[in-house]
Amino acid sequence: MTKKQGVKKKRQTGLPPGTIMYTGQKHLLSVRITYMEYNDEVLKQETYEETTRIPIHESRPDIIQWYDVRGLHDEKLMHTIAERFGMHPLVLEDVVDVYKRPEYTEYPTGIFMALKAFDYDETRKKVKPQSMAIYCGQGFVLSFQEDESDYFKPVRDRLVAAQGRIRRKGGDYLAYALMDYVVDRYFHVLDHLETSIENMEEGIYTNPEDIDKSEVYTLKKQLLRLRKSIAPLREAVGQFTRTSSQMVDPETLIYVRDLYDHTYQVLDTIDTLRDVITGLQDLYLSEMSMKMNRIMQFLTVITAIFVPISFLAGLYGMNFQHMPELGYRYGYFVLLAVMLCIVLGMLFFFKKKRWL
């Protein structure tokens, strides 16, 4: 029998700061880039793959440029993007490090935000994490996703439909909108987990032996993973609210503060669900213990009923020669009747005592 091998985590050990080395697993063959440029009046959208020539557009003061990069394994492309936008080497190092904890950092040419996105896999009933990063500068936004899913499509649809104020705002507002969408997805994931917990709670009450206790542990582990990613994100968003960078409009900070409240709400919900999970573990053990007690109670009653019957059967099963009842013609039937009366009498007694 072969032992299951875990996925080894790649770490940047012994490398100089700023080294670009993708630490995750390669999720797709080609990097996909969706480019959008827009302002209040015009919008342009293009999609590229690494098999084609990926143009890096010249910046213009009257438009906002958004590059949504899906796939982090192409180091050459990452170097090209870094040179074009004057990104600090540490930014790209953090972008391709999928184990990077969420953080907020300001650089001379832009603002960097690392965060974790989560989706709920309906098939596997598990939370699916994804590493993300956002780099916002003067007139441009770069978003980096670990896998090929078009995670920010709803935000892109808002731009196309010119919904809300997003087309009238700058790149800092777009960066906020991307972070806000990621946090909104947290609520979606928590709704699924809450439903799973409610179904499990109902199952424990009705039929606890059908519940796999590993499911309780899996749910608790997923909530722990969510909290480990969202707790530092709250700190990062808190830093964002206190920024004095010239690249951030003061009006945008009002919305960022609302985002900060949402992260608090997410963490409160996670803590509540973790308490419920802990209660479910206690409830599961209690229900299984009560079920075992009922079984033992039933077996005890059966044993108690058969003790006097066994005594009578043993008494008249002895092979003594002089036993007056053995010569009685109806002795067998009388003994059966006595046994039946004993059984009925004990059952009545147990019922009266509410032991049954």
C-alpha positions, -999 to +999 in steps of 0.1 A: +000+000+000+014+034-010+014+063+014-004+094+001+020+122-007+011+157+003+018+187-019+051+202-010+052+240-004+078+259-023+096+285-002+120+312-011+148+300+011+183+316+007+173+338-023+179+375-023+149+399-016+129+406-047+134+373-064+104+363-085+096+326-078+061+313-081+054+292-049+021+276-059+010+249-083+006+256-120-032+258-125-033+266-162-011+264-193-013+300-204-015+333-186-047+352-195-048+390-193-080+410-196-073+447-203-098+475-198-094+512-202-122+535-194-134+569-182-169+584-178-174+584-216-155+556-233-146+520-225-123+495-243-118+459-234-093+433-248-082+398-238-048+383-244-029+350-238+008+345-235+008+327-269+000+361-285+019+393-282+007+410-250+009+448-254+015+470-225-004+502-232+010+537-227-006+555-198-029+584-205-040+610-179-077+609-190-083+572-187-080+544-161-061+512-172-069+479-156-049+448-162-064+416-148-037+389-149-049+353-144-020+330-138+012+338-119+038+313-132+052+333-161+082+350-146+092+367-178+058+384-181+059+394-145+093+411-151+078+429-181+049+442-161+072+453-132+094+473-156+065+490-173+048+502-141+080+508-121+070+482-094+094+476-065+110+441-067+094+432-034+059+437-049+064+410-075+080+387-050+048+390-029+025+387-059+038+352-069+041+340-032+007+323-028+014+317+009+017+355+015-006+367+043-029+396+034-012+429+038-013+466+027+020+483+017+026+517+001+054+522-024+065+554-042+048+543-075+018+526-061-002+508-033+000+471-029-026+448-014-023+410-009-054+391+000-071+357-002-103+350-021-126+321-013-153+303-032-175+274-022-172+242-042-208+228-043-196+194-056-169+187-029-187+208-002-154+225+006-141+261+006-117+268-023-090+294-016-072+315-041-042+339-037-048+374-051-030+407-052-039+443-063-014+470-072-029+505-077-010+535-091-017+568-108-042+560-135-038+522-135-047+491-115-031+456-117-050+426-103-033+392-101-052+359-097-037+325-090-060+304-113-079+308-145-114+317-131-127+351-142-132+360-106-137+397-112-162+394-140-191+410-120-169+441-115-160+442-152-197+439-160-204+469-138-178+489-158-194+478-191-229+487-179-216+519-164-234+510-132-229+532-101-200+556-098-172+533-108-167+548-143-165+583-128-139+574-102-101+568-103-080+537-100-081+539-062-119+534-063-115+504-087-090+489-063-115+494-035-143+478-057-122+447-063-115+443-026-151+449-018-162+422-042-137+397-025-152+405+009-187+402-004-178+367-016-169+358+019-205+363+029-215+340+001-192+313+014-203+317+050-239+313+039-231+279+025-211+269+056-240+281+078-264+259+058-241+229+061-239+235+099-277+238+102-282+206+082-257+188+104-274+201+135-307+188+124-291+154+115-276+151+149-310+157+166-328+132+143-303+105+136-268+111+150-254+077+139-257+088+103-234+118+109-198+114+101-179+132+129-151+140+104-176+164+087-177+184+119-139+185+120-138+195+083-162+224+089-142+236+119-110+235+099-124+255+070-137+282+093-102+283+109-086+288+074-111+316+067-103+333+099-065+330+094-069+348+061-095+374+070-080+386+104-049+400+087-070+414+059-089+435+085-056+449+096-047+457+060-080+474+053-075+494+085-042+506+072-059+515+039-084+537+058-055+557+074-035+563+042-023+597+034-011+588-001-017+613-029-029+584-051-060+579-030-090+603-032-103+612+003-138+604-009-127+568-016-116+564+020-153+567+030-161+536+011-129+519+024-141+525+060-173+508+051-153+478+038-134+478+071-168+473+089-176+445+065-144+426+075-154+430+111-188+416+103-173+386+085-150+378+114-179+381+139-199+356+117-169+332+116-165+334+154-202+327+158-201+297+135-170+284+152-189+285+185-218+267+169-194+240+156-180+235+191-215+232+203-223+206+176-193+185+187-207+185+223-242+179+210-230+150+189-212+134+218-242+140+240-266+124+215-244+094+210-241+090+247-278+093+252-284+067+225-259+044+241-276+049+275-310+041+259-296+009+245-280-001+278-313+007+295-332-015+272-307-044+276-308-039+314-346-042+313-344-074+292-319-088+316-340-079+347-371-096+332-352-128+324-335-131+359-367-144+377-377-164+347-343-180+345-345-187+382-378-206+378-365-225+348-333-234+366-353-245+397-376-268+379-348-280+357-330-297+385-329-335+385-341-342+420-363-372+424-388-358+449-402-325+435-440-324+442-447-300+412-432-324+387-461-349+393-488-323+388-506-327+354-509-290+346-476-280+363-459-270+330-487-246+321-489-232+355-452-224+354-456-207+320-485-186+334-464-176+364-436-166+342-460-145+320-474-128+351-439-119+362-430-105+329-462-084+327-458-073+363-423-061+358-431-043+325-460-025+343-436-016+372-409-003+348-435+017+329-448+033+360-413+043+371-408+057+335-378+034+329-393+025+296 
